[in-house]
Amino acid sequence: MAAVQDRITAWIDAHFDEETAFLQRLVQIPTDTPPGDNAPHAHAVAAELEALGWEVERHAVPEAEVRGYGLASLTNLIVRRRYDAGGPTIALNAHGDVVPPGEGWSKLPYGGVIEDGKLYGRAAAVSKSDFATYIYALRALEAAGAPLQGTAELHFTYDEEFGGLLGPGWLLKQGLTRPDYLIGAGFSYAVVTAHNGCLQFEVTIHGKATHGSIPETGHDALRAATAVLDAIYKAADGLKVKRSSIAGINHPTMIVGRIDGGTNTNVVPGKVVLRMDRRMIPEEDPVQVEAEVRALITQAVAGLAGIRVEIRRLLLAHALRPLPGHERLSASLRRHASEMFGESIDEIGSALYTDARLYSERGIPAVLYGAGPRTVLESNAKQADEHLVLEDLRGATKVVALTLLDLLAA
């Protein structure tokens, strides 16, 4: 086995410049979501893999579903590498959609610039990096020539930023895949075995618009919205006392991420729309949390004349919790990562939510591991100048390849 491991790591070193160039090409194709016109990126990835001689399944989500979801185009990819019978099916999932770059970049967000050992660009760290990690780990495993049993599947999907329901959720619902284990895109040295859930709401506050010179003849929706905001943020401060027992996860959070409203400077606003995000620790019950949020908002405007409020749930993402069987994945990843990076690698939870939960909800043990820094903040993920340290990419590729060897070796 040691000789096979040496061949795997040597192959990755010999092909690392190729892996880096591949990641550069992926970063250079924009996949801003919204608008979510991501099928071109999927087809480019498929073409790269087909050039290697791999068969790629292109699963286009029907246009009506995509448009109804608020996206422009969506094609998910599955690559199945089948070996001898008798082994498990291991899926590796990363997402290609990204939040728009925003302002403040010192490098081109889609330039794929390499400087001081770092590759810069939107999704360089989360999670186009793990397209490269997983592809080159699998190529190294196969190049080593060891007898293998089971199947490795690559799932490259494109709606994680919208909740994953038309990505892994759609592939699983359609019965296109049913793996025994899942390794999802990572964002730290640690192995992530649990993460928060999330509820998102759109809150519409209706009043009555009127001329700004006679405000008493209308009902100010913005003034009512300030009562809602005040209630939300007071409740958010109170959530800090509710602690999770899982290392890496602290407490629930609640924010308002977007506010729209009003028609003109001299008009009393007749409608204001808030979009809010409530993160749930794994110990919380989503049904109870949703009821609490709805009651909080309703009570904030109770008694305000002429004010009506609508609350629409945008997203329910369940928390990821460890399932029996995840230990096999975690133990192998932690052992190899500890050896590769020369430090103890922990098993932790994360405040983020990911597509891994969609596999877990169907009873599939899932963990998160891939190329990334010690923390999300170190990589500027979803911020200006997002970047990936290339040696972290090299190390993570080796760790994943050696873990696949542990799971699939005959």
C-alpha positions as CSV (number, residue, x, y, z in Angstrom):
1,M,0.0,0.0,0.0
2,A,2.9,2.4,0.8
3,A,4.2,2.0,-2.7
4,V,0.8,2.9,-4.2
5,Q,0.5,5.9,-1.9
6,D,3.9,7.1,-3.1
7,R,2.9,6.7,-6.7
8,I,-0.3,8.7,-6.0
9,T,1.5,11.6,-4.4
10,A,4.3,11.6,-7.0
11,W,1.7,11.8,-9.8
12,I,0.0,14.8,-8.2
13,D,3.4,16.6,-7.9
14,A,4.2,15.8,-11.5
15,H,0.9,17.1,-12.8
16,F,0.4,20.0,-10.4
17,D,1.1,22.7,-12.9
18,E,-1.6,21.1,-15.1
19,E,-4.0,21.1,-12.2
20,T,-3.3,24.7,-11.4
21,A,-3.9,25.7,-15.1
22,F,-7.2,23.8,-15.1
23,L,-8.4,25.7,-12.0
24,Q,-7.4,29.0,-13.7
25,R,-9.6,28.1,-16.6
26,L,-12.6,27.3,-14.4
27,V,-12.2,30.6,-12.5
28,Q,-12.0,32.6,-15.7
29,I,-15.5,31.5,-16.7
30,P,-18.0,33.7,-14.8
31,T,-20.8,32.0,-12.9
32,D,-22.4,34.9,-11.0
33,T,-25.6,33.7,-9.3
34,P,-27.8,35.7,-9.8
35,P,-28.3,35.8,-12.8
36,G,-27.3,32.1,-12.7
37,D,-26.5,31.5,-16.4
38,N,-24.2,28.6,-15.5
39,A,-24.8,25.9,-18.2
40,P,-21.8,27.3,-20.2
41,H,-19.5,26.6,-17.3
42,A,-20.8,23.0,-17.0
43,H,-20.3,22.3,-20.7
44,A,-16.8,23.7,-20.5
45,V,-16.0,21.4,-17.6
46,A,-17.6,18.4,-19.4
47,A,-15.5,19.1,-22.5
48,E,-12.3,19.1,-20.4
49,L,-13.2,15.8,-18.9
50,E,-14.2,14.2,-22.2
51,A,-10.8,15.2,-23.6
52,L,-9.4,12.9,-20.9
53,G,-11.5,10.1,-22.2
54,W,-14.0,10.2,-19.4
55,E,-17.7,9.8,-20.0
56,V,-19.7,12.8,-18.6
57,E,-23.5,12.8,-18.0
58,R,-25.0,16.3,-18.6
59,H,-28.2,16.6,-16.8
60,A,-30.0,19.8,-17.9
61,V,-32.7,20.9,-15.4
62,P,-35.9,21.8,-17.4
63,E,-36.0,25.4,-18.4
64,A,-39.4,26.1,-16.7
65,E,-38.0,24.9,-13.3
66,V,-34.9,26.9,-13.7
67,R,-36.7,30.1,-14.6
68,G,-39.2,29.6,-11.8
69,Y,-36.3,29.2,-9.4
70,G,-34.9,32.6,-10.5
71,L,-32.0,31.3,-12.6
72,A,-31.2,31.5,-16.3
73,S,-29.7,28.1,-17.2
74,L,-28.6,25.0,-15.1
75,T,-26.9,21.8,-16.2
76,N,-25.5,19.4,-13.5
77,L,-22.7,17.0,-14.3
78,I,-22.2,13.4,-13.1
79,V,-19.0,11.5,-13.9
80,R,-19.1,7.8,-12.8
81,R,-15.8,5.9,-12.6
82,R,-16.7,2.2,-12.1
83,Y,-14.2,-0.4,-10.9
84,D,-14.6,-4.0,-9.8
85,A,-17.7,-5.1,-8.1
86,G,-18.0,-5.3,-4.3
87,G,-17.0,-1.8,-3.1
88,P,-18.9,1.3,-2.1
89,T,-20.0,4.2,-4.2
90,I,-18.3,7.4,-3.1
91,A,-19.6,10.7,-4.4
92,L,-17.6,13.9,-4.4
93,N,-19.6,17.1,-4.8
94,A,-18.5,20.7,-5.5
95,H,-20.6,23.7,-6.8
96,G,-19.6,26.0,-9.6
97,D,-22.1,28.9,-9.0
98,V,-20.8,31.9,-7.1
99,V,-22.0,35.2,-5.6
100,P,-21.2,38.2,-7.8
101,P,-17.7,39.6,-7.2
102,G,-18.8,43.0,-5.7
103,E,-16.4,45.9,-5.3
104,G,-12.9,46.3,-3.9
105,W,-10.8,43.8,-5.9
106,S,-7.1,44.5,-6.4
107,K,-7.0,41.7,-9.0
108,L,-9.5,40.9,-11.8
109,P,-12.2,38.7,-10.1
110,Y,-12.2,36.4,-13.2
111,G,-8.6,36.7,-14.1
112,G,-7.2,33.7,-12.3
113,V,-4.1,35.6,-11.5
114,I,-1.3,33.8,-9.6
115,E,0.8,35.9,-7.3
116,D,3.0,34.9,-4.4
117,G,1.8,31.3,-4.5
118,K,-1.8,32.3,-4.4
119,L,-4.5,32.0,-7.2
120,Y,-6.9,34.9,-7.1
121,G,-10.5,35.0,-8.3
122,R,-14.1,34.5,-7.4
123,A,-14.6,30.8,-6.4
124,A,-10.9,30.1,-6.3
125,A,-11.5,28.9,-2.7
126,V,-15.2,28.1,-2.7
127,S,-15.6,25.9,-4.5
128,K,-14.2,25.7,-8.0
129,S,-11.0,24.7,-6.3
130,D,-12.5,21.4,-5.4
131,F,-13.5,20.7,-9.0
132,A,-9.7,20.5,-9.4
133,T,-9.1,18.7,-6.1
134,Y,-11.5,15.9,-6.8
135,I,-10.7,15.4,-10.5
136,Y,-6.9,15.3,-10.0
137,A,-7.3,13.1,-6.9
138,L,-9.3,10.6,-8.9
139,R,-6.8,10.8,-11.9
140,A,-3.9,10.1,-9.5
141,L,-5.7,7.2,-7.9
142,E,-6.3,5.6,-11.3
143,A,-2.8,6.3,-12.5
144,A,-1.3,4.5,-9.5
145,G,-2.6,1.2,-10.9
146,A,-3.9,-0.4,-7.7
147,P,-6.9,-2.8,-8.0
148,L,-10.1,-1.0,-7.0
149,Q,-13.6,-2.0,-6.0
150,G,-16.7,0.1,-6.2
151,T,-17.5,3.4,-7.9
152,A,-16.3,7.0,-7.6
153,E,-18.8,9.7,-8.7
154,L,-18.1,13.3,-9.4
155,H,-21.1,15.6,-8.9
156,F,-20.6,19.1,-10.2
157,T,-23.6,21.2,-9.5
158,Y,-24.6,24.9,-10.0
159,D,-27.2,26.3,-7.5
160,E,-25.7,26.0,-4.1
161,E,-26.1,29.8,-3.6
162,F,-29.8,29.3,-4.2
163,G,-30.1,26.4,-1.8
164,G,-29.0,23.3,-3.9
165,L,-32.5,22.1,-4.7
166,L,-31.9,22.1,-8.4
167,G,-28.4,20.8,-7.9
168,P,-27.8,17.8,-5.7
169,G,-31.4,18.0,-4.5
170,W,-32.6,17.5,-8.1
171,L,-30.1,14.8,-9.0
172,L,-31.2,12.8,-5.9
173,K,-34.9,13.4,-6.4
174,Q,-34.7,12.2,-10.0
175,G,-33.0,9.0,-8.8
176,L,-29.9,9.8,-10.9
177,T,-27.6,8.9,-8.0
178,R,-27.6,7.1,-4.7
179,P,-24.1,7.0,-3.3
180,D,-23.0,5.3,-0.1
181,Y,-20.9,8.2,1.1
182,L,-20.4,11.8,0.2
183,I,-17.4,14.1,0.4
184,G,-18.5,17.7,-0.1
185,A,-16.4,20.7,-1.0
186,G,-14.4,22.0,2.0
187,F,-13.2,25.3,3.2
188,S,-10.8,24.6,6.0
189,Y,-8.0,22.2,7.0
190,A,-10.5,20.5,9.3
191,V,-13.0,17.8,8.4
192,V,-16.5,19.3,8.8
193,T,-19.1,16.8,10.0
194,A,-21.9,19.2,11.0
195,H,-23.2,22.6,10.0
196,N,-25.9,25.1,10.7
197,G,-29.3,25.1,9.1
198,C,-30.8,28.2,7.6
199,L,-34.2,29.9,7.2
200,Q,-34.6,32.8,4.8
201,F,-37.7,35.0,4.6
202,E,-39.0,37.9,2.4
203,V,-41.0,40.3,4.6
204,T,-43.3,42.7,2.7
205,I,-44.7,45.6,4.8
206,H,-47.6,47.3,3.1
207,G,-48.8,50.8,4.0
208,K,-50.3,53.7,1.9
209,A,-48.2,56.0,-0.2
210,T,-49.0,59.7,-0.1
211,H,-47.4,63.1,-0.9
212,G,-44.5,64.0,1.4
213,S,-46.1,67.3,2.3
214,I,-49.1,65.6,3.9
215,P,-47.7,62.4,5.5
216,E,-50.6,62.2,7.9
217,T,-52.8,61.1,5.0
218,G,-50.8,58.0,4.4
219,H,-49.4,55.0,6.3
220,D,-45.6,54.9,6.3
221,A,-44.4,51.4,5.5
222,L,-40.8,52.4,6.1
223,R,-41.6,53.7,9.6
224,A,-43.3,50.3,10.3
225,A,-40.3,48.6,8.8
226,T,-38.1,50.2,11.4
227,A,-40.2,48.6,14.1
228,V,-39.7,45.2,12.4
229,L,-35.9,45.9,12.1
230,D,-35.7,46.9,15.8
231,A,-37.5,43.7,16.8
232,I,-35.3,41.5,14.6
233,Y,-32.0,42.9,15.9
234,K,-33.1,42.9,19.5
235,A,-34.0,39.2,19.1
236,A,-30.7,38.6,17.3
237,D,-28.7,39.9,20.2
238,G,-30.6,37.5,22.5
239,L,-29.6,34.5,20.4
240,K,-26.0,34.7,21.6
241,V,-26.9,32.9,24.8
242,K,-28.1,29.8,22.9
243,R,-24.9,27.8,22.5
244,S,-24.3,24.7,20.4
245,S,-22.5,21.7,21.9
246,I,-20.6,21.1,18.5
247,A,-17.1,22.5,18.3
248,G,-16.8,25.1,15.6
249,I,-20.5,26.2,15.9
250,N,-21.2,29.0,18.4
251,H,-24.8,30.3,18.4
252,P,-27.7,31.1,16.1
253,T,-27.7,34.4,14.2
254,M,-30.3,36.6,12.5
255,I,-29.7,39.4,10.0
256,V,-31.5,41.5,7.4
257,G,-29.5,41.3,4.2
258,R,-31.5,43.5,1.9
259,I,-34.0,46.3,2.0
260,D,-36.1,47.7,-0.9
261,G,-38.9,50.3,-0.8
262,G,-40.3,53.7,-1.6
263,T,-41.0,55.4,-4.9
264,N,-39.4,58.9,-4.5
265,T,-37.8,61.3,-2.1
266,N,-41.0,63.3,-1.6
267,V,-43.4,60.3,-1.3
268,V,-44.3,58.5,1.9
269,P,-43.3,54.9,1.2
270,G,-46.2,52.6,0.6
271,K,-44.3,49.4,0.5
272,V,-41.0,48.1,2.0
273,V,-39.5,44.7,1.4
274,L,-36.9,43.1,3.7
275,R,-35.0,39.9,3.1
276,M,-33.7,38.2,6.2
277,D,-31.5,35.2,7.2
278,R,-31.9,33.1,10.4
279,R,-29.1,30.6,11.0
280,M,-30.0,27.6,13.2
281,I,-27.6,25.5,15.2
282,P,-28.1,21.8,14.8
283,E,-29.9,21.5,18.1
284,E,-32.7,23.8,17.0
285,D,-36.1,22.7,15.6
286,P,-36.8,24.6,12.2
287,V,-40.6,24.4,12.7
288,Q,-40.3,26.1,16.1
289,V,-37.8,28.7,14.8
290,E,-40.0,29.6,11.9
291,A,-43.0,30.1,14.1
292,E,-41.0,32.3,16.4
293,V,-39.7,34.5,13.6
294,R,-43.2,34.9,12.1
295,A,-44.6,35.9,15.6
296,L,-41.8,38.3,16.2
297,I,-42.5,40.2,12.9
298,T,-46.3,40.1,13.3
299,Q,-46.2,41.4,16.8
300,A,-43.8,44.2,15.8
301,V,-46.4,45.9,13.6
302,A,-49.5,44.9,15.6
303,G,-51.6,48.0,16.3
304,L,-50.0,50.2,13.6
305,A,-52.8,51.7,11.7
306,G,-53.0,50.9,8.0
307,I,-50.1,48.5,8.1
308,R,-50.2,45.0,6.7
309,V,-47.4,42.5,6.6
310,E,-46.7,39.4,4.5
311,I,-44.1,36.8,5.3
312,R,-42.9,34.4,2.6
313,R,-40.3,31.7,3.3
314,L,-37.6,31.7,0.7
315,L,-35.4,28.8,1.9
316,L,-35.3,26.1,4.5
317,A,-31.9,24.4,4.7
318,H,-31.7,21.8,7.3
319,A,-28.6,21.4,9.5
320,L,-26.0,18.7,8.7
321,R,-25.7,16.2,11.5
322,P,-23.2,13.3,11.6
323,L,-24.8,10.0,10.4
324,P,-23.5,6.5,11.3
325,G,-20.8,5.6,8.8
326,H,-19.3,9.1,8.5
327,E,-16.6,8.0,10.9
328,R,-14.9,6.0,8.1
329,L,-14.7,9.1,5.9
330,S,-13.6,11.4,8.7
331,A,-10.9,9.1,10.1
332,S,-9.2,8.5,6.8
333,L,-9.3,12.2,5.8
334,R,-8.0,13.3,9.2
335,R,-5.2,10.8,9.3
336,H,-3.9,11.7,5.8
337,A,-4.4,15.4,6.3
338,S,-2.4,15.3,9.6
339,E,0.4,13.6,7.8
340,M,0.3,15.9,4.8
341,F,0.1,19.2,6.7
342,G,2.2,18.2,9.7
343,E,-0.5,19.2,12.3
344,S,-3.4,17.7,14.1
345,I,-6.6,17.9,12.0
346,D,-9.8,18.3,13.9
347,E,-13.4,17.2,13.3
348,I,-15.6,20.3,13.6
349,G,-18.9,21.9,12.8
350,S,-19.4,25.0,10.6
351,A,-21.7,28.0,10.8
352,L,-22.2,27.9,7.1
353,Y,-24.8,25.6,5.4
354,T,-24.0,23.6,2.3
355,D,-25.4,21.1,-0.2
356,A,-24.0,18.2,1.8
357,R,-27.2,18.4,3.9
358,L,-29.2,17.2,0.9
359,Y,-27.3,13.9,0.9
360,S,-27.6,13.6,4.6
361,E,-31.3,14.1,4.5
362,R,-31.5,10.9,2.4
363,G,-29.4,8.9,4.9
364,I,-26.1,9.3,3.1
365,P,-23.2,9.9,5.5
366,A,-21.5,13.1,4.5
367,V,-18.4,15.1,5.5
368,L,-16.8,18.3,4.0
369,Y,-13.2,18.3,3.0
370,G,-11.2,20.0,0.2
371,A,-8.7,22.7,-0.7
372,G,-8.9,25.7,1.6
373,P,-7.2,27.7,4.4
374,R,-7.6,27.1,8.1
375,T,-10.6,29.4,8.1
376,V,-13.0,30.8,5.5
377,L,-12.0,34.4,6.4
378,E,-8.4,33.7,5.5
379,S,-9.4,33.1,1.9
380,N,-11.6,36.1,1.5
381,A,-14.3,33.7,0.3
382,K,-17.3,35.8,-1.0
383,Q,-15.3,38.9,-0.5
384,A,-12.9,40.9,-2.6
385,D,-9.6,39.2,-3.5
386,E,-10.8,35.7,-2.8
387,H,-7.8,33.4,-3.2
388,L,-6.4,30.0,-2.7
389,V,-2.9,29.1,-1.5
390,L,-1.7,26.7,-4.2
391,E,0.2,24.5,-1.7
392,D,-3.2,23.9,0.1
393,L,-4.6,22.7,-3.2
394,R,-1.7,20.3,-3.7
395,G,-2.0,19.0,-0.2
396,A,-5.8,18.6,-0.3
397,T,-5.6,16.8,-3.6
398,K,-3.2,14.2,-2.1
399,V,-5.3,13.8,1.0
400,V,-8.5,13.1,-1.0
401,A,-6.7,10.7,-3.3
402,L,-5.3,8.7,-0.4
403,T,-8.7,8.6,1.2
404,L,-10.3,7.3,-2.0
405,L,-7.6,4.6,-2.0
406,D,-8.5,3.6,1.6
407,L,-12.2,3.4,0.6
408,L,-11.9,1.7,-2.8
409,A,-8.8,-0.5,-2.6
410,A,-9.6,-4.1,-3.4
